[in-house]
């Protein structure tokens, strides 16, 4: 996987007693300037990790993007409440 760290707009859900958001779908800006909407087909794993001293939650996911099944990672930065397409 290649690290891209692009900001994304994310729609999330919360479980009944969960405090951490669970991504459902997201939009990101392609290199040509257009936006693409991706529905998350499968969440493979999620874990907390400190990156450069910043507390994050990494979600490993899988979706069909442009007709090809791809795995990627989404990063949620807890202190800023921001999302990134971290690696694809």
N, CA and C of each residue as an Amber inpcrd file, in Angstrom:
protein
   264
   0.8320000  -1.1880000   0.0000000   0.0000000   0.0000000   0.0000000
   0.8750000   1.2490000   0.0000000   0.4020000   2.2590000  -0.7020000
   1.1080000   3.5230000  -0.7980000   0.4350000   4.5420000   0.1210000
   1.2050000   5.2510000   0.9300000   0.6560000   6.2680000   1.8210000
   0.3170000   7.5070000   1.0070000  -0.9570000   7.9670000   1.1270000
  -1.4100000   9.1460000   0.3900000  -1.8320000  10.2780000   1.3280000
  -2.3720000   9.9670000   2.4820000  -2.7770000  10.9380000   3.5210000
  -3.6000000  12.0920000   2.9510000  -4.6730000  11.7780000   2.2130000
  -5.5760000  12.7910000   1.6640000  -6.7370000  13.0170000   2.6260000
  -7.1340000  14.2800000   2.8340000  -8.3110000  14.5290000   3.6730000
  -9.5710000  14.0240000   2.9660000 -10.5230000  13.5140000   3.7450000
 -11.7610000  12.9740000   3.1870000 -12.9580000  13.4690000   3.9920000
 -14.1210000  13.4330000   3.3560000 -15.4000000  13.6820000   4.0260000
 -15.9730000  12.3100000   4.3240000 -16.3430000  12.0670000   5.5780000
 -16.7260000  10.7220000   5.9880000 -18.0870000  10.7040000   6.6700000
 -18.9040000   9.7090000   6.3100000 -20.1540000   9.4480000   7.0120000
 -19.8780000   8.2570000   7.9330000 -20.2190000   8.4010000   9.2080000
 -19.9080000   7.3650000  10.1830000 -21.1550000   6.9260000  10.9330000
 -21.0420000   5.7910000  11.6090000 -22.0670000   5.3010000  12.5230000
 -21.3930000   5.0110000  13.8620000 -22.2080000   4.9560000  14.9020000
 -21.7130000   4.6070000  16.2310000 -22.4920000   3.3980000  16.7220000
 -21.8080000   2.4670000  17.3790000 -22.5050000   1.3600000  18.0130000
 -23.1250000   1.8810000  19.2990000 -24.0310000   1.1100000  19.8950000
 -24.7780000   1.5670000  21.0610000 -23.9030000   2.1380000  22.1670000
 -22.8400000   1.4360000  22.5180000 -22.0030000   1.9150000  23.6130000
 -20.6120000   2.3070000  23.1440000 -20.4310000   2.3890000  21.8440000
 -19.1160000   2.7370000  21.3100000 -18.8610000   4.2230000  21.3340000
 -17.6390000   4.5850000  21.5980000 -17.2500000   5.9880000  21.5980000
 -16.4920000   6.3460000  20.3280000 -16.0170000   5.3520000  19.6250000
 -15.2370000   5.5700000  18.4170000 -16.1300000   5.4350000  17.1920000
 -16.0600000   6.3830000  16.2580000 -16.8880000   6.2930000  15.0530000
 -16.4470000   5.1490000  14.1420000 -17.4070000   4.5990000  13.4260000
 -17.1370000   3.5210000  12.4800000 -17.4760000   4.0500000  11.0900000
 -16.5050000   4.1020000  10.1700000 -16.7760000   4.6720000   8.8510000
 -17.7570000   3.8220000   8.0520000 -18.6620000   4.4950000   7.3310000
 -19.6690000   3.8410000   6.5060000 -19.4120000   4.1050000   5.0200000
 -19.1660000   5.3810000   4.6860000 -18.7780000   5.7500000   3.3240000
 -18.0240000   7.0650000   3.3910000 -17.2930000   7.3910000   2.3040000
 -16.5010000   8.6080000   2.3020000 -16.3480000   9.1600000   0.8930000
 -16.0090000  10.4490000   0.8310000 -15.7120000  11.1270000  -0.4330000
 -14.2720000  11.6050000  -0.3740000 -13.5880000  11.4930000  -1.5070000
 -12.2600000  12.0680000  -1.5910000 -12.0910000  12.7470000  -2.9420000
 -11.1500000  13.6690000  -2.9890000 -10.9130000  14.4070000  -4.2160000
  -9.8300000  13.6940000  -5.0160000 -10.1670000  13.3810000  -6.2590000
  -9.2140000  12.7210000  -7.1550000  -8.1890000  13.7490000  -7.6480000
  -7.1650000  13.2630000  -8.3020000  -6.1060000  14.1320000  -8.8170000
  -6.6210000  15.1170000  -9.8650000  -7.6950000  14.7390000 -10.5840000
  -8.2470000  15.6390000 -11.6050000  -9.2140000  16.6730000 -11.0230000
  -9.4200000  16.6710000  -9.6960000 -10.2720000  17.6490000  -9.0300000
 -11.7020000  17.1860000  -8.7750000 -12.1110000  16.0800000  -9.3790000
 -13.4630000  15.5660000  -9.1560000 -13.5200000  14.8020000  -7.8300000
 -14.7330000  14.6990000  -7.2670000 -14.9200000  13.9410000  -6.0300000
 -15.4770000  12.5670000  -6.3450000 -15.0370000  11.5730000  -5.6000000
 -15.5490000  10.2150000  -5.7630000 -16.1040000   9.7320000  -4.4330000
 -17.2900000   9.1380000  -4.4650000 -17.9360000   8.5750000  -3.2830000
 -17.6410000   7.0820000  -3.2290000 -17.1610000   6.6180000  -2.0980000
 -16.8340000   5.2080000  -1.8980000 -17.6410000   4.6710000  -0.7290000
 -18.4080000   3.6140000  -0.9400000 -19.1020000   2.9260000   0.1430000
 -18.1710000   1.8320000   0.6470000 -18.0070000   1.7560000   1.9360000
 -17.1070000   0.7600000   2.5270000 -17.8300000  -0.5790000   2.5360000
 -17.3250000  -1.5300000   1.7440000 -17.9480000  -2.8430000   1.6350000
 -17.6020000  -3.7430000   2.8150000 -16.3590000  -3.6240000   3.3120000
 -15.9260000  -4.5270000   4.3770000 -14.8880000  -3.8220000   5.2520000
 -15.1070000  -3.8590000   6.5780000 -14.0940000  -3.4160000   7.5300000
 -13.3150000  -4.6490000   7.9580000 -12.0440000  -4.6740000   7.6710000
 -11.2120000  -5.8420000   7.9620000 -10.6680000  -5.7880000   9.3840000
 -10.2030000  -4.6200000   9.8030000  -9.5980000  -4.4820000  11.1300000
  -9.6130000  -3.0090000  11.5270000  -9.5210000  -2.7510000  12.8090000
  -9.3290000  -1.3930000  13.3100000  -8.4890000  -1.4760000  14.5780000
  -7.6390000  -0.4760000  14.7490000  -6.7500000  -0.4620000  15.9130000
  -6.3000000   0.9670000  16.1860000  -5.9760000   1.2200000  17.4520000
  -5.4470000   2.5240000  17.8540000  -3.9360000   2.5110000  17.6760000
  -3.4210000   3.6800000  17.2700000  -1.9850000   3.7860000  17.0300000
  -1.5620000   5.2360000  17.2450000  -0.3840000   5.4250000  17.8040000
   0.1740000   6.7670000  17.9230000   1.1130000   6.9700000  16.7400000
   0.8420000   8.0240000  15.9570000   1.6850000   8.3680000  14.8180000
   2.2640000   9.7470000  15.0960000   3.5660000   9.8290000  15.2510000
   4.2570000  11.0780000  15.5980000   3.6670000  11.6850000  16.8740000
   3.3040000  10.8300000  17.8250000   2.7660000  11.2760000  19.0980000
   1.2910000  11.6530000  19.0710000   0.6400000  11.4780000  17.9250000
  -0.7750000  11.8350000  17.7820000  -1.6110000  10.5600000  17.8200000
  -2.5780000  10.5220000  18.7310000  -3.4610000   9.3560000  18.8910000
  -4.4110000   9.2510000  17.6960000  -4.3980000   8.0920000  17.0380000
  -5.2500000   7.8640000  15.8690000  -5.9190000   6.4990000  15.9570000
  -6.9520000   6.3250000  15.1420000  -7.5580000   5.0120000  14.9430000
  -7.4090000   4.7090000  13.4580000  -6.8390000   3.5570000  13.1500000
  -6.6370000   3.1170000  11.7690000  -7.6860000   2.0540000  11.4530000
  -8.3660000   2.2400000  10.3350000  -9.3610000   1.2730000   9.8650000
  -8.8590000   0.6720000   8.5630000  -8.6870000  -0.6470000   8.5330000
  -8.3430000  -1.3300000   7.2970000  -9.6500000  -1.7800000   6.6550000
  -9.8740000  -1.3440000   5.4070000 -11.1470000  -1.5670000   4.7390000
 -10.9430000  -2.1130000   3.3310000 -12.0670000  -2.4930000   2.7270000
 -12.0570000  -3.0120000   1.3640000 -13.3120000  -2.5330000   0.6500000
 -13.1600000  -2.1000000  -0.6120000 -14.2770000  -1.6350000  -1.4330000
 -13.9720000  -1.8920000  -2.8940000 -15.0160000  -1.8380000  -3.7040000
 -14.8450000  -1.8840000  -5.1520000 -14.7230000  -0.4360000  -5.6270000
 -13.5590000  -0.0910000  -6.1830000 -13.2780000   1.2590000  -6.6650000
 -12.9440000   1.1630000  -8.1450000 -13.7300000   1.8400000  -8.9780000
 -13.5600000   1.8030000 -10.4350000 -13.5790000   0.3700000 -10.9640000
 -14.4440000  -0.4680000 -10.3940000 -14.5990000  -1.8410000 -10.8530000
 -13.5380000  -2.8090000 -10.3550000 -12.6330000  -2.3500000  -9.5010000
 -11.5510000  -3.1940000  -8.9710000 -11.6650000  -3.2370000  -7.4490000
 -11.6070000  -4.4370000  -6.8740000 -11.6520000  -4.5780000  -5.4180000
 -10.3020000  -4.1520000  -4.8430000 -10.3340000  -3.1500000  -3.9510000
  -9.0940000  -2.6110000  -3.3830000  -9.1690000  -2.5850000  -1.8700000
  -8.0100000  -2.7680000  -1.2500000  -7.8650000  -2.6050000   0.2010000
  -7.2070000  -1.2630000   0.4500000  -7.5960000  -0.6220000   1.5490000
  -7.0490000   0.6830000   1.8800000  -7.1730000   0.8980000   3.3830000
  -6.5540000   1.9740000   3.8650000  -6.6110000   2.3260000   5.2810000
  -7.1480000   3.7420000   5.4260000  -8.0780000   3.9100000   6.3570000
  -8.5820000   5.2100000   6.7390000  -8.0210000   5.5450000   8.1140000
  -7.6810000   6.8190000   8.3130000  -7.1270000   7.2360000   9.5970000
  -8.0390000   8.2940000  10.2070000  -8.4090000   8.0940000  11.4740000
  -9.1950000   9.0610000  12.2310000  -8.2890000   9.6600000  13.2980000
  -8.0820000  10.9740000  13.2400000  -7.2270000  11.6660000  14.2020000
  -8.1110000  12.1220000  15.3570000  -7.9370000  11.5020000  16.5150000
  -8.8290000  11.7230000  17.6580000  -8.8300000  13.1700000  18.1490000
  -7.6800000  13.8020000  18.2600000  -7.6130000  15.1560000  18.8310000
  -8.2770000  16.1980000  17.9360000  -8.2470000  15.9980000  16.6070000
  -8.8070000  16.9730000  15.6630000 -10.1510000  16.5540000  15.0840000
 -10.5730000  15.3170000  15.3490000 -11.8000000  14.7640000  14.7560000
 -11.7700000  14.8700000  13.2290000 -10.6370000  14.5390000  12.6240000
 -10.4640000  14.6070000  11.1730000 -10.1750000  13.2250000  10.6140000
 -10.5790000  13.0360000   9.3590000 -10.3860000  11.7720000   8.6590000
  -9.4210000  11.9410000   7.4950000  -8.6720000  10.8570000   7.2050000
  -7.7840000  10.8300000   6.0460000  -7.8700000   9.4830000   5.3580000
  -7.7560000   9.5020000   4.0300000  -7.4770000   8.2790000   3.2900000
  -5.9780000   8.1120000   3.4600000  -5.5900000   7.2100000   4.3340000
  -4.1970000   7.1070000   4.7640000  -3.3310000   6.3500000   3.7630000
  -3.7920000   5.2110000   3.3180000  -2.9990000   4.3990000   2.3850000
  -3.9240000   3.6360000   1.4580000  -3.4760000   3.4450000   0.2180000
  -4.2460000   2.6760000  -0.7490000  -3.3000000   1.9480000  -1.6830000
